[in-house]
Each structure stands twice: as structure tokens, then as C-alpha cells.
Amino acid sequence: MNRHIPLSVPCFRGNEIAYVTQAIQEEWVSTAGKAIGNFEDQLSKYVKADYAVACQSGTAGIHLALLSQGIGKNDIVLVPTLTFVAAVNPVKYVNATPVFMDCDDSLTIDPYKLEEFCAKECHFTDGRLIHTKTGKSVRAVVVVHVFGNMADMESVMDVAKRYGIRVIEDATEALGTYYTSGKYAGRYAGTIGDVGVFSFNGNKIITTGGGGMIVTGNERIANECRHLSTQAKSDLLYFDHDEIGYNYRMTNLQAALGLAQLEQLEEFILQKENNYRRYVERDIELLPFRRDTRPNYWFYSYMAEDRDETMRLLAENEIQARPVWKLIHTLKPYRDELSYRIEKAVFYHDRILNLPCSAGLTEEELDRVVSVLKEEMAL
């Protein structure tokens, strides 16, 4: 019987056991301990960000990012519909209104429709972009770098600056992706907008089991996020809290694991790039990544003629694959929200299938996946 090939699983080849054991031996296992600060320092150096704040999850990071921008009840946040729901739910946590946007061929938010929405559906008054139909202020856009592919940040930032919109980068899938040319050459995903957020969930390119990280070039934002993530405690001894806070701090055990994983990140990216190219060399057509970036090759997107049938055939052969997320504007909690010209997202939703892409995927396993796909193509 064939051994199961998972979609994306962690790879532990380095100092994970040593660093986590050290944290346990030092008896720092909760939300205090030197590994947390070390992980913040090492990750901020890696992505060349001024400040980093470790938190409980990528979702918590987006929530804190929105709070740091003062976004609330009478505000609109522009969000992609083709993304994981965790990128959008925090908009509701702060009682703001999401408006759903289409994707382009990179699967990330379409900057041209973003511009069109701002120009045609809104008006600019007293330094604020007002949505004409609802009268609400368009305060921010959440840009998700899907599957490790970078959004067109040059165009997004131009729109944002023109209309005074804050930019929150959901880089939870794109740690290690950076521009190689253009205005932002050398800039990493998550470091171009006002705030960036990473995730270290179990299926991400590096993992802490759970956990996330906020990065920013703004000291006030970093301090606000750190303060809110630790229950807004203003006096450490006498338990004085000056606003509503959250239990969003990363644990020291998670950070210890993250330090070991971060040491191997470039190796993981190289392995994932090699496997991506092996698929392509075997005539498996995958969606490309932006040519002006060094992507992290997190997930591979296969365009299937019959997505569900291909997924079924792979499953019969003990190979895990998954469709892209259901479009958020079609989900029950969001069906009554506004969306703007959703077209390409529907096209890609109906066709994309993610193939096994773990950093530890062997050539033998990859060949098994290819064999099943070619059998399906021949039918």
C-alpha cells in the first residue's frame, strides 16, 4: 500500500529539540522568556524590519494591526475575497465593514480594481475617502500575499497614498518572499505597508505550532501592538490596565521552536523551489510566481480541468491535495456585505488545486504525484 503523501507538513531538521529543551530546563514556558525577544530580533533582522512583535497567531496579528490603526465601527476595510477567512474576520472583531475585492492573475488583490473602486465608488473629502453609498470612511486595505506570491505592492501603495488608506500586509504565507527589481527591490513581503503580519501555523514554511509576528517601521504601532497583546498592562507589579487588552502574546516554547526553524528558512525555500521546478520539468503546469520577486514557493497551484475529480483521484492514491478557499464573500457571515466586480476570483476558485509541497517532499513522492496527474490527463 502506498504511503500517504500530505499536502504540507513541518520539517524539523535542526535545533528544535535543543532550543525547546533549554526553554523547559530554564522553566520559561509561557509568555515570558528570552526566546521570545530573540525570535523577534532574529525575524526583524531577516526581513529588515525596524520592529517585530511576537503574538499568538497570524489572526491575532491582523486584529492588533487593525486596532493600532484606530479602525472601528464607521470604517470600511477593503479585503480580498480569495483568501483564508482569518484575513477578514478581524475586520469584524473591530466592528468595521469589509468590502470584498477581486484578485488578479497572481491570486492577490487586483490593484486596478482597487483604484477603480476608490475613484468611482467613493469621494475624497477633507482628507478622507468616503464610500458614497454608505457614507463610511475607507480607512485600510488588507493585502494578502497568496501562497507566497507577492501582490503588486507598487501599484497598491500608489493607490493607498493617493487616497490616504492604511495598508496592512497579510504576509502569513509569504515569509521570505521579496522583490528583486522595481521600486521595492530588496524589500520583503510584510515590510512595505504600514504593518505586516506573519503566521507560524503548522503548515507554514516555518512553524512554532501556532503563533504569529507583527512587523512595522513605526515605533508607536509596535508599542501599541505589544501593549495590547499583553492585556494592556500599564503597571507590571500592581496589575493596572489602561485599556481593553488581549491575551495574544507568543509563548517562550513557541519562540524557541521558531528560532530553530528560522535558522533553516533559506534551506526550506531552496527545497521548495527545487520541487516546484521538478513539477514543471515533468510537464505539470503550475501557476507562476511574479518574475520580479524571489518567492518562498510556499504552495503550488495546479489548474485542473475538473478540480474535484482530480482531487478524488489523488486521494484514492493516498495523496492529499486541496482546493483554494471558498470565496469569502459567499460565506454565510459575509453574504450581505458589499463586493466589487468579483470575476477572476471565481475563475480561479473553480480550478485551483494545491499539490503536495512540503520542504521535506522527496523526489520519489513527487514522482508519485506526477504519475497520478498524468494518468488523469490521459483519461
Order of alpha helices (4+ residues) and beta strands (2+ residues): alpha-alpha-beta-alpha-beta-alpha-beta-alpha-beta-beta-beta-alpha-beta-beta-beta-beta-alpha-beta-beta-alpha-alpha-beta-beta-alpha-beta-beta-alpha-beta-alpha
